[in-house]
Amino acid sequence: MTTQPPPPTEQPHPGHAQLDEYGTQELVEAFIDDQAAAAAAVRSASAALARAVEAAAPRLAAGGRLIYVGAGTSGRLGLLDSVELNPTFSWPRERAVALLAGGLTALHAAVEGAEDDRVRGGQDLAGLGPESRDVVLLLAASGATPYTLGALACARAAGALTIGIANNPASPLAEGAEVGILLDTGPEVISGSTRLKAGTAQKIALNTFSSAVMVRLNKVFGNLMVDLRPTNAKLVRRSIRLIALAAGVDEARAAEAFAACEQQLKPAIVSLLKGVGPDRARALLEAAGGSVRAALRDGL
C-alpha cells in the first residue's frame, strides 16, 4: 500500500530540525525570516490576484456581496477582512459577510469536526442566498477543507464568482474555483502550524485583494482613503487631514467643508476643488459613479 506524502504545508521544515535547541535570538530570527517567504508567495500569485480583482469589481459595482468562507485560522482571517471594510471604505456591512466553520463560537474555541462537514458548508452558504453578482472568497491552507469545498460547490451552482485561496499546489479548492490563487508557502518552521506563514500569506493576499477592489470601486482618490466612516474622534481628525491633503487647503477650511457635507469626505473634496455647494458636489459624484477624479473632470 502506497502512502501519499503530506501536503507541503504539513511537512517538516528541512532547515529547522533542531528548532527547540535554538537560543532565543536565533529562534526569533528564524520565525521572522520565514515570514518573509509569505510576502514572496503572494508576489508570485500577483497575476491571479489581479484576475480576481478584475472579475470581482464589476459584480460588486452591480450590488453584489463579498462572502468569505473558511475554517480555523483561514476563516478568522476572512472574518477580519470583512469587518474592516466598513470603517475603512464605508462598504455596507450587509455586503461583507463571513462564514466560519462552527459559527461564531469558533472565533475563540475550536469546534470539533466543523471543518470536516462538507454538507454544512454548502448549507451555510445556501442560507445566504448567493446570487450571480456575489463574490465568494474561499480560504483553506490545505486547499482541501471539506466545509470550504461544500461552500464552493454551492457558490458555483448559484453562478457566483468563486475565488479559491490555498497554500498547497494542485488543491481542489484552487483548481475548482473560477479564479484559483496559490500561495505556495511550503513547510512551516513549526511543522503543521499553518497559522504561521501560510496564514500570513493569506492575510497579505486578502489585504491586497480587498484594497485593490475598493480602489477600483472609487473608494480612493490618488492614494488617499476618501470614503471612510468617521465613527470616532480619531477618524474625524483623519478625515479632516485627508480632505486638506486632497484639496490642498488648511485643516480649518477642510473642517468647515467636512461639516457642511455632513461628514462625508468625497463631497467635501469635490466642493472645495470645484467651488460648489454640498448638493452640487453630491450630484457630480453621483453622475460620476462615485469617482472623485471623474467628478472633478465634469463641467459645472
For each residue, the residues with C-beta under 8 A, 3 or more apart:
1:
2:
3:
4:
5: 11
6: 10 11
7: 10 11 142 143 144 168 171
8: 11 167 168 169 184 185 186 187
9: 141 142 167 168 185 186 187 188 192 194 198
10: 6 7 142 187 191 192
11: 5 6 7 8 186 187 191
12: 17 187 191
13: 16 17 34 186 187 188 189 191
14: 17 187
15:
16: 13 19 22 30 189
17: 12 13 14
18: 21 22
19: 16 22 27 30 189 190
20:
21: 18
22: 16 18 19 26 27 30
23: 26 27
24: 27 28
25: 28 29
26: 22 23 29 30
27: 19 22 23 24 30 31
28: 24 25 31 32
29: 25 26 32 33
30: 16 19 22 26 27 33 34 189
31: 27 28 34 35 189 196
32: 28 29 35 36
33: 29 30 36
34: 13 30 31 37 188 189 196 197
35: 31 32 38 39 196 197 200
36: 32 33 39 40
37: 34 40 41 185 186 197
38: 35 41 42 183 185 197 198 200 201 204
39: 35 36 42 43 200 201 204
40: 36 37 43 44
41: 37 38 44 45 167 183 184 185 197 201
42: 38 39 45 46 49 183 201 204 205 208
43: 39 40 46
44: 40 41 184
45: 41 42 48 49 181 182 183 184 205
46: 42 43 49 50
47: 50 51
48: 45 51 52 179 180 181 182
49: 42 45 46 52 53 181 205 208 209 212
50: 46 47 53 54 212
51: 47 48 54 55 179
52: 48 49 55 56 163 179 181 209
53: 49 50 56 57 209 212 213 216
54: 50 51 57
55: 51 52 58 59 135 161 163 178 179
56: 52 53 59 60 66 135 161 163 209 213
57: 53 54 60 61 213 216 217
58: 55 61 62
59: 55 56 62 64 132 133 134 135 161
60: 56 57 63 64 65 66 95 133 135 213 217
61: 57 58 217 289
62: 58 59 133
63: 60 95 133
64: 59 60 95 131 133 134 135 160 161
65: 60 94 95 96 97 128 133 134 135
66: 56 60 82 85 91 95 96 97 134 135 137 210 213
67: 97 98 99 125 128 130 134 135 136 137 155 160
68: 75 78 79 81 82 96 97 98 99 136 137 139
69: 75 78 98 99 121 124 125 136 137 138 139 147 148 151 152
70: 73 74 75 76 77 78 99 100 101 138 139 140 145 148
71: 74 75 100 101 102 106 114 115 140 145 147 148
72: 75 76 101 106 110 115 195
73: 70 76 77 141 194 195 198 199 202
74: 70 71 77 78 139 140 141 145 148 165 199 202
75: 68 69 70 71 72 78 79 98 99 100 101 106 139
76: 70 72 73 79 80 100 106 107
77: 70 73 74 80 81 139 199 202 203 206
78: 68 69 70 74 75 81 82 98 100 137 139 206
79: 68 75 76 82 83 98 100 107
80: 76 77 83 84 203
81: 68 77 78 84 85 206 207 210
82: 66 68 78 79 85 96 97 98
83: 79 80 86 96 98
84: 80 81 87 88
85: 66 81 82 88 89 91 96 210 214
86: 83 89 90 91 92 93 96 229
87: 84 228 229 231 235
88: 84 85 91 214 225 228
89: 85 86 214 217 219 225 227 228
90: 86 219 227 228 229
91: 66 85 86 88 95 96 214 219
92: 86 95 96
93: 86 96
94: 65 97
95: 60 63 64 65 66 91 92
96: 65 66 68 82 83 85 86 91 92 93
97: 65 66 67 68 82 94 128
98: 67 68 69 75 78 79 82 83
99: 67 68 69 70 75 121 124 125 128 151
100: 70 71 75 76 78 79 103 104 106 107
101: 70 71 72 75 106 111 114 115 117 120 121 145 147 148
102: 71 105 106 110 111 114 115
103: 100 106 111 114
104: 100 107
105: 102 108 109 111
106: 71 72 75 76 100 101 102 103 109 110 111 114
107: 76 79 100 104
108: 105
109: 105 106
110: 72 102 106
111: 101 102 103 105 106 114
112:
113: 116 117
114: 71 101 102 103 106 111 117 120 147
115: 71 72 101 102 145 146 147 148
116: 113 146 147
117: 101 113 114 120 121 146 147 150
118: 121 122 146 147 149 150
119: 122 123 150
120: 101 114 117 123 124 147 150
121: 69 99 101 117 118 124 125 146 147 148 149 150 151 152 154
122: 118 119 125 126 150 151 153 154
123: 119 120 126 127 150 154
124: 69 99 120 121 127 128 151
125: 67 69 99 121 122 128 130 136 150 151 154 155
126: 122 123 129 130 154
127: 123 124
128: 65 67 97 99 124 125
129: 126
130: 67 125 126 134 136 154 155 158 160
131: 64 134 158 159 160
132: 59 158 159 160
133: 59 60 62 63 64 65 160
134: 59 64 65 66 67 130 131 155 158 160 161
135: 55 56 59 60 64 65 66 67 160 161 163
136: 67 68 69 125 130 151 152 155 160 161 162 163
137: 66 67 68 69 78 163 165 206 209
138: 69 70 148 151 152 155 162 163 164 165 173 177
139: 68 69 70 74 75 77 78 148 165 166 202 206
140: 70 71 74 143 144 145 148 165 166 171 173
141: 9 73 74 166 167 168 194 198 199 202
142: 7 9 10 145 166 167 168 171 194
143: 7 140 164 166 167 168 171 172 173 174
144: 7 140 149 168 171 172 173
145: 70 71 74 101 115 140 142 148 149 173
146: 115 116 117 118 121 149 150
147: 69 71 101 114 115 116 117 118 120 121 150 151
148: 69 70 71 74 101 115 121 138 139 140 145 151 152 173
149: 118 121 144 145 146 152 153 172 173 176
150: 117 118 119 120 121 122 123 125 146 147 153 154
151: 69 99 121 122 124 125 136 138 147 148 154 155
152: 69 121 136 138 148 149 155 156 162 164 173 176 177
153: 122 149 150 156 157
154: 121 122 123 125 126 130 150 151 157 158
155: 67 125 130 134 136 138 151 152 158 160 162
156: 152 153 159 160 162 176 178
157: 153 154
158: 130 131 132 134 154 155
159: 131 132 156
160: 64 67 130 131 132 133 134 135 136 155 156
161: 55 56 59 64 134 135 136 178 179
162: 136 138 152 155 156 176 177 178 179
163: 52 55 56 135 136 137 138 177 178 179 180 181 209
164: 138 143 152 171 173 174 175 176 177 179 180 181
165: 74 137 138 139 140 173 174 181 183 202 205 206
166: 139 140 141 142 143 171 173 174 180 181 182 183
167: 8 9 41 141 142 143 182 183 184 185 194 198 201 202
168: 7 8 9 141 142 143 144 171 182 184
169: 8 182 184
170: 175
171: 7 140 142 143 144 164 166 168 174 175 182
172: 143 144 149 175 176
173: 138 140 143 144 145 148 149 152 164 165 166 176 177 180
174: 143 164 165 166 171 177 180 181 182
175: 164 170 171 172 180
176: 149 152 156 162 164 172 173 180
177: 138 152 162 163 164 173 174 180
178: 55 156 161 162 163
179: 48 51 52 55 161 162 163 164
180: 48 163 164 166 173 174 175 176 177
181: 45 48 49 52 163 164 165 166 174 205
182: 45 48 166 167 168 169 171 174
183: 38 41 42 45 165 166 167 198 201 202 205
184: 8 41 44 45 167 168 169
185: 8 9 37 38 41 167 188 197 198 201
186: 8 9 11 13 37
187: 8 9 10 11 12 13 14 191
188: 9 13 34 185 191 192 193 194 196 197 198
189: 13 16 19 30 31 34 193 196 197
190: 19 193 196
191: 10 11 12 13 187 188
192: 9 10 188
193: 188 189 190 196
194: 9 73 141 142 167 188 198 199
195: 72 73 198 199
196: 31 34 35 188 189 190 193 199 200
197: 34 35 37 38 41 185 188 189 200 201
198: 9 38 73 141 167 183 185 188 194 195 201 202
199: 73 74 77 141 194 195 196 202 203
200: 35 38 39 196 197 203 204
201: 38 39 41 42 167 183 185 197 198 204 205
202: 73 74 77 139 141 165 167 183 198 199 205 206
203: 77 80 199 200 206 207
204: 38 39 42 200 201 207 208
205: 42 45 49 165 181 183 201 202 208 209
206: 77 78 81 137 139 165 202 203 209 210
207: 81 203 204 210 211
208: 42 49 204 205 211 212
209: 49 52 53 56 137 163 205 206 212 213
210: 66 81 85 206 207 213 214
211: 207 208 214 215
212: 49 50 53 208 209 215 216
213: 53 56 57 60 66 209 210 216 217
214: 85 88 89 91 210 211 217 219 220 227
215: 211 212 219 220
216: 53 57 212 213
217: 57 60 61 89 213 214 290
218: 227 289 290 291 292 294
219: 89 90 91 214 215 225 226 227
220: 214 215 223 224 225 226 227
221: 224 226 246 266 269 292 293
222: 246
223: 220
224: 220 221 242 245 246
225: 88 89 219 220 228 242
226: 219 220 221 242 246 265 266 269 292
227: 89 90 214 218 219 220 265 266 290
228: 87 88 89 90 225 235 238 239 242 265
229: 86 87 90 235
230: 235 236 238 239 263
231: 87 235
232: 235 236
233: 236 237
234: 237 238
235: 87 228 229 230 231 232 238 239
236: 230 232 233 239 240 263
237: 233 234 240 241
238: 228 230 234 235 241 242
239: 228 230 235 236 242 243 258 263 265
240: 236 237 243 244 251 254 255 258
241: 237 238 244 245 251 254
242: 224 225 226 228 238 239 245 246 265
243: 239 240 246 247 249 254 257 258 265 268 269 272
244: 240 241 247 248 249 250 251 253 254
245: 224 241 242 248
246: 221 222 224 226 242 243 265 269 273 292
247: 243 244 253 254 257 268 269 272 273
248: 244 245
249: 243 244 253 254 257 272
250: 244 253 254
251: 240 241 244 254 255
252: 255 256
253: 244 247 249 250 256 257 272
254: 240 241 243 244 247 249 250 251 257 258 268 272
255: 240 251 252 258 259
256: 252 253 259 260
257: 243 247 249 253 254 260 261 268 269 271 272
258: 239 240 243 254 255 261 263 264 265 268
259: 255 256 262 263
260: 256 257 268 271 277 278
261: 257 258 264 265 267 268 271 278 281 282
262: 259 278
263: 230 236 239 258 259
264: 258 261 267 268
265: 226 227 228 239 242 243 246 258 261 268 269
266: 221 226 227 269 270 281 285 290 292 295
267: 261 264 270 271 278 281 282 285
268: 243 247 254 257 258 260 261 264 265 271 272 278 281
269: 221 226 243 246 247 257 265 266 272 273 292
270: 266 267 273 274 276 281 284 285 292 295 296
271: 257 260 261 267 268 274 275 276 277 278 280 281
272: 243 247 249 253 254 257 268 269 275
273: 246 247 269 270 296
274: 270 271 280 281 284 295 296 300
275: 271 272
276: 270 271 280 281 284 300
277: 260 271 280 281
278: 260 261 262 267 268 271 281 282
279: 282 283
280: 271 274 276 277 283 284 300
281: 261 266 267 268 270 271 274 276 277 278 284 285 295
282: 261 267 278 279 285 286
283: 279 280 286 287
284: 270 274 276 280 281 287 288 295 298
285: 266 267 270 281 282 288 290 291 292 295
286: 282 283 289 290
287: 283 284 295 298
288: 284 285 291 292 294 295 297 298
289: 61 218 286 294
290: 217 218 227 266 285 286
291: 218 285 288 294 295
292: 218 221 226 246 266 269 270 285 288 295 296
293: 221 296 297
294: 218 288 289 291 297 298
295: 266 270 274 281 284 285 287 288 291 292 298
296: 270 273 274 292 293
297: 288 293 294
298: 284 287 288 294 295
299:
300: 274 276 280
